[in-house]
Structure formats: structure tokens, C-alpha cells
Amino acid sequence: MIKITAKIDGMMCSMCESHVNDAIRKAFPVKKVTSSHQKGQTEILAETDISDEELKKALDPTGYRLLSATHAPYEKKGLFGLWG
């Protein structure tokens, strides 16, 4: 799993968050996507990495702009992970 944290320009409210989330869900097979207009970022969990260029292409029609993105391996930390 990959966790992508994307800085997004243009989100002003919860509807903006919804538009960004919908655009990402339609463009990529993601496990989870959440956005925060207050932080100006979107977090994406996916099985495979998504390039910055692909994210930009998916967001362009919505009017929101990808400023930057960090990509990192993601491991779910559950109750049983505490004793591993």
C-alpha cells in the first residue's frame, strides 16, 4: 500500500473536498481518499503508486491544482501490530 499526501490549491469548503475526492476516485482505483480544505491537502491510500503527473491530469478539469505530493509506503497499524 502507498500513502500519498497531496497539497492542493483551491479548496475552500467541504464541497471542494468532495469534488477533489470524487475526481480522484473516478480516475484511480484507490482504497481511501480524504481531503481537508483547512489543511489544503488530500490523503490517498492505494495499492499502487500514482504519479504527480497523473494526479495533476485528474484534478485539472476540476479547477483545483496539485502543488506537491509525498509518496510513502503505508502499513496499517492495528491492534495486533503492537506486539510485532
C-alpha positions in Angstrom: 0.0 0.0 0.0 1.1 3.5 -0.8 0.1 6.7 1.1 0.1 9.8 -1.0 -0.3 13.2 0.7 -1.0 15.8 -1.8 -1.1 19.6 -1.3 -4.0 21.0 -3.2 -4.6 24.7 -4.1 -8.2 26.0 -4.4 -10.2 24.0 -1.8 -12.3 26.5 0.2 -15.1 24.3 1.8 -16.4 20.8 2.3 -17.9 20.8 -1.2 -14.5 21.4 -2.6 -13.2 18.4 -0.6 -16.0 16.3 -2.1 -15.2 17.4 -5.7 -11.5 16.5 -5.2 -12.3 13.2 -3.6 -14.7 12.3 -6.4 -12.2 13.3 -9.2 -9.6 11.0 -7.6 -12.0 8.1 -7.1 -13.1 8.3 -10.7 -9.6 8.4 -12.1 -7.8 5.8 -9.9 -8.6 2.6 -8.1 -8.0 3.9 -4.6 -8.7 2.2 -1.2 -9.4 5.5 0.6 -9.3 9.2 -0.1 -9.8 12.1 2.4 -9.4 15.8 1.9 -9.2 18.8 4.2 -9.7 22.3 2.9 -8.4 23.6 6.2 -5.0 21.9 5.7 -5.2 22.2 1.9 -4.3 18.6 1.5 -5.7 15.2 0.3 -4.5 11.8 1.6 -4.8 8.9 -0.7 -4.3 5.2 0.1 -3.8 3.0 -3.0 -2.4 -0.4 -3.8 -0.1 1.1 -6.5 1.6 4.5 -6.7 0.0 7.3 -8.6 2.4 9.8 -10.2 2.2 13.5 -9.6 1.6 14.0 -13.4 -1.4 11.6 -13.3 -2.8 13.4 -10.2 -2.4 16.8 -12.0 -4.3 15.4 -15.0 -7.1 14.1 -12.9 -7.5 17.4 -11.0 -7.1 19.9 -13.9 -10.8 19.6 -15.1 -12.0 20.4 -11.6 -10.1 23.7 -11.3 -8.0 22.6 -8.3 -4.3 22.5 -8.6 -1.8 20.0 -7.3 1.1 21.9 -5.6 3.1 18.9 -4.4 2.8 15.3 -3.2 4.7 13.0 -1.0 4.6 9.2 -1.6 5.4 6.7 1.2 4.8 3.1 2.0 1.8 2.5 4.2 1.3 -0.2 6.7 -2.0 -0.5 8.6 -1.2 -0.3 12.3 -3.9 -2.4 14.0 -4.1 -3.8 17.5 -2.0 -6.9 16.6 0.8 -4.7 15.2 1.6 -3.5 18.7 3.3 -6.8 19.6 5.1 -7.5 16.4 
